[in-house]
Amino acid sequence: MPRTRRPYPSDLTDQEWDLLAPLLASYERRGRPPKWPARRIADAVFYLLRSGCAWRMLPREYPPWQTVYYHFLANGAWTADCAKPTSGCVKQCARHKDATHIQAGQ
């Protein structure tokens, strides 16, 4: 019987993920397929931002901290002001899909 984990309060809802998914989607199909789904990485980033814990203290339910850290830096769309996906920065960037940096409050 597969174990399902209980969601953390920082995990994205389906509605929030629908807003964020197009911004994190990779349209490049070269190389091997990703080992971790983008949603799990996003959940891990929001857990870190909400809890304030260190990268190395990321719970085992999430991808390894090195993977999350790599995607956090490589994406360029994350800021510490975006601790909540409903904070407005995701909604703003959803209107401007070509934006490379999400800026909260503008």
C-alpha positions in Angstrom: 0.0 0.0 0.0 1.6 3.3 -1.0 2.2 5.9 1.7 0.8 9.3 1.1 2.3 12.1 3.0 0.3 14.7 4.8 0.6 18.1 3.2 2.4 20.9 5.0 0.6 24.2 5.4 3.1 25.8 3.0 2.2 23.3 0.1 0.5 24.7 -2.9 -3.1 24.1 -3.5 -4.2 22.9 -7.0 -5.5 26.5 -7.8 -2.2 28.0 -6.8 -0.2 25.5 -8.8 -2.3 26.2 -11.8 -1.1 29.8 -11.6 2.5 28.9 -11.0 3.0 25.9 -13.3 3.3 27.9 -16.6 6.0 30.1 -15.0 8.2 27.2 -14.0 7.6 25.0 -17.1 10.6 24.1 -19.1 9.9 23.9 -22.8 13.3 22.4 -23.6 13.1 18.7 -24.1 16.8 17.9 -24.3 18.6 15.7 -21.8 17.1 13.2 -19.4 13.7 13.8 -17.9 13.6 15.5 -14.5 13.8 13.2 -11.5 11.6 15.5 -9.3 8.3 17.1 -10.4 8.4 20.9 -10.5 5.5 21.0 -8.0 7.5 19.2 -5.3 10.4 21.6 -5.8 8.0 24.6 -5.6 6.5 23.1 -2.4 10.0 22.8 -1.0 10.9 26.4 -1.8 7.6 27.6 -0.2 8.3 25.4 2.9 11.8 27.0 3.2 10.4 30.5 2.8 7.6 30.0 5.2 9.5 28.1 7.9 12.7 30.0 7.7 14.7 26.8 8.2 18.2 26.2 6.7 18.5 24.5 3.3 20.1 21.4 4.9 17.2 21.1 7.3 14.6 20.5 4.5 12.4 17.5 5.4 12.9 14.2 3.7 9.5 14.4 2.1 10.9 17.0 -0.4 13.7 16.6 -3.0 17.3 16.8 -1.7 18.2 20.3 -0.6 20.9 20.6 -3.3 18.3 20.0 -6.0 15.9 22.6 -4.5 18.7 25.1 -4.1 19.8 24.6 -7.7 16.3 25.2 -9.1 15.8 28.1 -6.7 18.9 29.8 -8.1 18.6 28.7 -11.7 15.0 29.8 -12.2 15.5 33.4 -11.4 11.8 33.8 -10.6 11.9 33.5 -6.9 12.3 36.3 -4.3 11.9 36.1 -0.6 8.9 38.4 -0.9 7.0 35.6 -2.6 6.6 33.5 0.5 2.9 33.1 -0.3 1.8 32.1 -3.8 -1.2 34.4 -3.4 0.9 37.4 -2.5 0.3 39.1 -5.8 3.7 38.5 -7.3 2.6 35.2 -8.9 -0.6 36.8 -10.2 1.4 39.7 -11.6 3.9 37.5 -13.3 1.1 35.3 -14.7 0.0 38.4 -16.6 3.5 38.9 -17.9 4.6 35.3 -18.8 7.8 36.6 -20.4 9.0 38.2 -17.1 12.3 36.9 -15.9 12.0 38.2 -12.3 8.9 38.3 -10.1 8.8 41.6 -8.1 6.3 41.7 -5.3 4.1 44.7 -4.7 4.3 46.3 -8.1 
